[in-house]
């Protein structure tokens, strides 16, 4: 179900009762800005920093359309549920909700790095007015893991099928994408080339950003997300 976040100037794939949306696409006359923090910041501070950065750009908190989180290690399903409860509570306190729905997309992965020792914010995306963006649409799709464990090729096939379906629901195409990201540890270049880049159309020409990391639930292995943004920033 697509719902309009009028105050944030984007539409999103609503997930009733979920802690994040399936993805978001900017309204006509708007595009997406992707901002990466110079280093991951503890989640509470990071969400506040995202709201401040949006405000500096003259945008309301509801313009925040996506978050990329980093956690120290995968969680059990029970732990993941508990984490999401606190996350949703924080976003509601910020005013980042549309009725009972959470409009912002999210990717949340456990990184293979000693620098992340608590839930942290790595990056965020927000809408901004644009005079001209041509035919390209600004969007962000939440991280999508495999449906069930299998061999790498089968898992990537299921993920890329789900990504394509999510993009179609948002009304965007691979030609709108500016960044494709994959999260996994035991994955080969050949698998990425054959099962991901060859299916990404024009976006495949730009390559892929690989993060050595794991999905947030301990039974999962791979995850992929994608976005289309007019600007890429680094925020100190």
Number of C-alpha atoms within 10 A of each C-alpha: 10 16 15 18 22 12 12 23 25 28 21 28 25 22 17 12 10 15 21 27 23 27 29 34 29 28 21 14 13 21 26 30 22 21 21 20 17 12 15 20 20 18 19 14 11 21 22 15 18 23 21 15 19 23 13 10 12 12 20 20 22 23 26 27 34 28 26 19 23 28 26 19 21 21 19 13 13 9 13 14 14 12 14 14 13 12 16 18 13 16 19 16 9 14 13 23 18 18 10 10 21 25 32 34 26 24 24 25 27 24 24 17 12 7 10 19 13 14 21 22 26 22 25 28 28 34 30 24 15 12 8 11 13 6 8 18 25 27 35 31 28 26 24 24 28 21 14 12 13 11 8 17 16 14 20 24 16 16 23 22 13 17 22 16 12 19 24 12 17 23 11 20 18 21 15 18 24 22 18 22 15 24 26 22 15 11 16 10 8 10 13 18 15 13 20 22 19 13 16 22 13 16 21 19 10 13 17 19 12 15 16 15 25 27 27 27 20 14 13 16 23 25 26 25 21 23 26 27 23 18 13 13 14 11 13 8
